[in-house]
């Protein structure tokens, strides 16, 4: 589900500024190290607006490559430090995924998926009530912000128990298919 921290026309942040430098040093880098994720604070300044990248996701999803596109956008920005607010950059990345380069570029230039993206954002902000990245919704439980694997597993287990009504002696949820 798309979520923009600073949607256009709000100003985005500059990576050389104190806020991002401090946040990444004290929180993002230690968490990335803990999870074994290679990540850098991109030097793209100011940080790009992401609406075009999200509109590109709608194109990729329509062509069966939504997951691959999302992963590549993450690595393009947080590992390769590419400007994912730039149509030419987005088009080159889409081509890496064997998406039709010309059709992709035209869809961004004409803003073909603008309304679809706006509706997805409306849903995220107003219905799903997402206020942080990442957010996990597991049944009726909402976990905002980065969480330990064990906390996510516990929420899944509790949802399975709530849904199926019981658990086995090891705490696994049980249903008609057995315990898991």
C-alpha positions as CSV (number, residue, x, y, z in Angstrom):
1,X,0.0,0.0,0.0
2,X,1.5,3.4,-0.9
3,X,2.2,5.9,1.7
4,X,4.0,9.2,1.1
5,X,5.6,10.8,4.1
6,X,5.7,14.2,2.5
7,X,3.3,14.2,-0.5
8,X,3.6,16.9,-3.2
9,X,3.5,19.9,-2.7
10,X,5.0,19.6,0.8
11,X,8.7,20.2,1.0
12,X,10.9,17.2,1.2
13,X,14.0,16.9,3.4
14,X,17.7,17.4,2.6
15,X,20.0,14.5,3.5
16,X,22.7,16.9,4.5
17,X,20.4,18.4,7.1
18,X,20.7,17.7,10.9
19,X,17.4,15.9,11.2
20,X,18.1,13.2,8.6
21,X,21.7,12.9,9.6
22,X,20.8,12.4,13.3
23,X,17.8,10.1,12.5
24,X,19.8,7.8,10.2
25,X,22.8,7.7,12.6
26,X,20.8,6.9,15.7
27,X,17.9,4.8,14.4
28,X,18.0,3.8,10.7
29,X,21.6,2.5,10.4
30,X,21.5,0.5,13.7
31,X,18.1,-1.0,12.8
32,X,19.3,-1.9,9.2
33,X,22.5,-3.5,10.7
34,X,20.3,-5.5,13.2
35,X,18.2,-6.8,10.3
36,X,21.1,-7.3,7.9
37,X,19.8,-4.8,5.4
38,X,22.2,-2.9,3.2
39,X,20.9,0.7,3.1
40,X,22.3,4.2,2.8
41,X,20.9,7.7,3.3
42,X,20.7,8.7,-0.4
43,X,22.5,11.9,-1.3
44,X,19.7,13.0,-3.6
45,X,19.0,16.5,-2.4
46,X,16.4,17.4,-1.7
47,X,14.8,14.0,-1.4
48,X,12.4,13.4,-4.3
49,X,8.6,13.4,-4.1
50,X,7.5,9.8,-4.7
51,X,4.1,10.2,-6.4
52,X,5.6,9.3,-9.9
53,X,7.3,6.2,-8.5
54,X,4.0,5.1,-7.0
55,X,2.2,5.8,-10.2
56,X,4.8,3.7,-11.9
57,X,3.9,0.9,-9.4
58,X,0.4,0.9,-10.7
59,X,1.7,0.4,-14.3
60,X,4.0,-2.4,-13.0
61,X,1.2,-4.0,-11.1
62,X,-1.1,-3.9,-14.1
63,X,1.7,-5.8,-16.0
64,X,2.3,-8.4,-13.3
65,X,5.5,-7.0,-11.9
66,X,4.3,-5.0,-8.9
67,X,6.4,-6.8,-6.3
68,X,9.6,-6.7,-8.4
69,X,9.0,-3.0,-9.1
70,X,8.6,-2.2,-5.4
71,X,11.8,-4.1,-4.5
72,X,13.7,-2.4,-7.3
73,X,12.5,1.0,-6.3
74,X,13.7,0.4,-2.7
75,X,17.2,-0.7,-3.9
76,X,17.3,2.1,-6.6
77,X,16.8,4.8,-3.9
78,X,18.3,3.3,-0.7
79,X,21.2,1.4,-2.2
80,X,21.9,3.0,-5.6
81,X,21.0,6.5,-4.5
82,X,19.0,7.2,-7.7
83,X,16.5,10.0,-8.0
84,X,13.2,8.1,-8.0
85,X,11.3,11.4,-8.6
86,X,12.8,11.6,-12.1
87,X,10.8,10.1,-15.0
88,X,13.9,9.2,-16.9
89,X,15.4,7.3,-13.9
90,X,12.1,5.6,-13.3
91,X,11.8,4.6,-16.9
92,X,15.3,3.1,-17.0
93,X,14.5,1.1,-13.8
94,X,11.2,-0.1,-15.3
95,X,13.1,-1.3,-18.4
96,X,15.4,-3.3,-16.1
97,X,12.3,-5.3,-15.1
98,X,11.4,-5.9,-18.8
99,X,8.5,-3.4,-18.6
100,X,7.7,-1.6,-21.9
101,X,9.9,1.5,-21.6
102,X,7.9,3.7,-23.9
103,X,4.5,2.8,-22.5
104,X,5.8,3.2,-18.9
105,X,7.2,6.7,-19.7
106,X,4.1,7.8,-21.4
107,X,2.0,6.6,-18.5
108,X,4.0,8.8,-16.1
109,X,4.2,11.8,-18.5
110,X,0.4,11.7,-18.9
111,X,-0.2,10.9,-15.3
112,X,-2.4,7.9,-16.3
113,X,-2.4,6.5,-12.8
114,X,-2.7,9.7,-10.9
115,X,-6.3,9.1,-9.7
116,X,-5.6,5.4,-8.9
117,X,-2.6,6.5,-6.8
118,X,-4.6,9.3,-5.1
119,X,-7.3,6.8,-4.2
120,X,-4.7,4.4,-2.8
121,X,-3.3,7.2,-0.6
122,X,-6.8,8.2,0.5
123,X,-7.4,4.7,1.6
124,X,-4.0,4.5,3.4
125,X,-4.5,7.8,5.2
126,X,-8.2,7.7,6.0
127,X,-9.4,4.1,6.1
128,X,-6.3,2.2,7.0
129,X,-5.2,5.1,9.2
130,X,-1.6,4.6,8.5
131,X,0.6,7.2,10.1
132,X,4.1,5.6,10.0
133,X,6.3,3.5,7.8
134,X,6.3,0.6,8.1
135,X,2.9,-0.3,9.3
136,X,1.7,-3.9,9.7
137,X,-2.0,-4.7,9.9
138,X,-2.6,-8.2,11.1
139,X,-6.4,-8.8,11.6
140,X,-7.5,-6.0,13.9
141,X,-4.0,-5.3,15.2
142,X,-2.0,-2.5,13.8
143,X,1.7,-2.3,14.5
144,X,3.2,1.1,13.5
145,X,6.9,1.5,13.1
146,X,9.7,-1.1,12.9
147,X,9.0,-4.1,15.1
148,X,11.0,-7.2,16.1
149,X,10.2,-10.4,14.2
150,X,8.9,-11.9,17.5
151,X,6.4,-9.1,17.9
152,X,5.1,-9.6,14.4
153,X,4.9,-13.4,14.9
154,X,3.0,-12.9,18.2
155,X,0.5,-10.7,16.5
156,X,0.0,-13.3,13.7
157,X,-0.4,-16.0,16.2
158,X,-2.9,-14.0,18.3
159,X,-4.9,-13.3,15.1
160,X,-4.9,-16.9,14.2
161,X,-6.1,-17.9,17.7
162,X,-8.8,-15.1,17.5
163,X,-9.9,-16.3,14.1
164,X,-9.8,-20.1,14.9
165,X,-10.7,-19.9,18.6
166,X,-7.9,-22.0,20.2
167,X,-4.3,-22.9,20.2
168,X,-2.3,-26.1,20.9
169,X,0.0,-26.8,23.8
170,X,2.9,-25.0,22.1
171,X,0.8,-21.9,21.5
172,X,0.2,-22.5,17.8
173,X,-3.1,-21.6,16.4
174,X,-5.3,-24.6,15.5
175,X,-8.1,-24.8,12.9
176,X,-9.8,-27.3,10.7
177,X,-6.5,-28.1,8.9
178,X,-4.6,-28.7,12.1
179,X,-2.2,-26.5,14.1
180,X,0.3,-24.1,12.7
